[in-house]
């Protein structure tokens, strides 16, 4: 199924300690035991063996991941490490948490298991993130206090922020200042909202106009280029798009992969397997199966009709109008979950298509402008000769035309034009 | 070892050991089975001649071998969305998509390039409509920053114009030069490529040899054509009356683009510091 790297969005708990109005997960009280965790790990490693995959990344989240005890993680880390080592596999771990339950007791496991980094979430202004008792302001206050404490403990804090209608009103400059100037965050990412899970009044009003959203992202790009780029601030997906259009290595978000079904799966506390965290918690019709009930993960995936719908989606929608798009290579029809929750089918392109195209166009223009401003010997050569994303075959020394598609670099006139 | 490369069906792999081969099959299972049990040293690439594979868990994806793979599209306008099913191959193999120049083929090229595949055009003798589509593909290849892989025959032609060097002509680039390539039919008969059908090999060598030097075509438009060295009369087969006007337009645009790039490089050389070594 997947490439030489398996990514799993892993939810060992479906519980949460807060009450965010726009959350796309339907919560349950389920938690995974350590024995269940071992069983899941063995099946993941079996799958990796079958598929000749060497690397696994577990993206730990929930529910809320910090509702699990620290001690549980210490044992989980040990068990997974031992199982992986016995199979000669490498496992990396990432942590996504709301940080509301963070205390310094987490510091050691964050350092040892998660490379001293956490990912968390906050919006500006915060409209929908709430405690069970208390409003958004209480949530924001506790969150700020805890990320401050984590940062003082040397933990790197990355933030995902979902734009809302008030974000668009305050504008890009204020938004950027909140995270960078006020909070000192140097690594954050902006996502678009979607009304996943059980419907409520907030979700019915969540979708934003493409035009306004596009303007916000364009403005944010300009703010970042002026203020963030010189300071090394990371702002996804804008910084990655600029890197992409500059011919540099880049890492674009899952919504713009050629097919997210090739990239990862999600497993929740009950053992259900689905495409991502939204699907696995809120849409039983799209579960691929339950990992505890199947002998192998490969068998589960192969026999899942729901999974086949995801695998087939890009091919099913490309002929509608994506094939004519200049940015097909960047987007491939966008995110299935945004499409489904806003259009009630998988077989449409992402409803934020207009935003994406606007952002691609703008960042492409900005990248060209930046390249023009910094032409030096190195940049010029880099711009001129492009080796094709490392996909050339270095093992064949044939110099025949037959071998040319394996070895020849591609001269990019487009990049040269961007410099002129 | 002789310099001939044989395009063979997978079931003949064992009997061609020791010779340079391209191994083809319409079944990815069959390719993996035959290639897994032989020496791959002389295998230039594996060729999958059908797009009808399992949606997922294709054996080529989990095959831990970095052999290049050429995927052949038969009906590009209708089949092109199926290319999505091959994108996973790129993590383990260099992948080229061979696309026939038929109505609507530009969609297949667009998607192949968007997925990061190399492309080879199976060009034949295109009419005016197809020339227009080829011009669109040429624009993609030359101008779009999103394109990062070669499109043959444009790429080899561009490099030969750019480098001002004698390079293999289109017979070779298209893997149809009878001095260098053989196509072995499923029944084991030896020819040069499927489009030459049953024509006798010796006769074909004479024809192609003459076309490459222009001697056979001295009274046709190849006589004095500025692109003969690059083209080798490739487009005059099988119909020698084929009008090359459209094809020559494409050659001209490639030549112009190469010249533009050379001029730009020269102008940068004149800057303080010059070009990097």
Interface residues (C-beta under 8 A of the other chain):
Chain A: X1 X2 X3 X4 X50 X51 X52 X245 X247 X258 X259 X261 X262 X298 X301 X302 X307 X308 X311 X312 X314 X315 X316 X318 X319 X323 X326 X327 X328 X329 X330 X332 X364 X377 X378 X380 X381 X384 X386 X388 X389 X391 X392 X393 X395 X396 X398 X400 X401 X402 X403 X404 X405 X406 X408 X410 X411 X412 X413 X414 X415 X416 X417 X418 X420
Chain B: X5 X22 X44 X45 X55 X56 X57 X61 X62 X63 X64 X66 X68 X80 X81 X82 X83 X84 X85 X87 X88 X90 X91 X92 X94 X95 X96 X107 X110 X111 X113 X114 X115 X116 X118 X120 X142 X143 X144 X145 X146 X147 X148 X149 X150 X152 X155 X156 X158 X159 X162 X168 X172 X173 X175 X180 X257 X260 X261 X264 X265 X268 X273 X274 X275 X276
